[in-house]
Amino acid sequence: MVSRKLVAKLMKREGLTCLVRQKKRYNSYRGTLSTIAPNVLARDFTATSPNQKWVSDVTEFRLGSSKIYLSPIIDLFDHSVVSYTVGKTANLELTNTSLRKALNKAKPGPGLVVHTDQGFQYQGSAEGLVDSFPSDF
C-alpha cells in the first residue's frame, strides 16, 4: 500500500497534476414556471385518516455512470408508499405518472391535499391528469 502523501510528493517532483471535477449535486430548481400554489399543509405532516394528505418529491440515484429518478407518492397517515414511478429524466411526466397511479389505486375522496416542493417537475400543464381525479373531487 502506498500513502497518499507519497503519491502527491512523486507527482509534484515529476510535474504531474490531477484534474478533479467537482461533484454536481442534483438541484431541481429551475425558477418559477407556473403559478405557485399556497402552502396548505403548513408543515403539519400528520394525518388522522388515510388519503387525507399525500406528499411527493423527486430523488436522484446514481447507478454507475447513469442516473435514475424516483417519484413516490407517500400517505402521511401511515407513511406508506401509495405509488411510485422510476424514470431516466426528472420531468412533469414522471411526477404526473406517479400521481395518476396513486389516484387510480387509492381512489381518494374529496379533501385530499397533495404537497410537493413545487420544483420544475411539478409545474406545468395538468392536461390529462385532471381526468384521473374522481368526479366528486
Buried (B, 14 or more C-beta within 10 A) or exposed (E): EEEEEEEEEEEEEEEEEEEEEEEEEEEBEEEEBEEEEEEEBEEEEEBEEBBBBBBBBBEEEEEEEEEBBBBBBBBBBEEEEBBBBEBEEBBBBBBBBBBBBBBEEBEBEEEBBBBBEBBBBBBBEBEEBEEBBEEEE
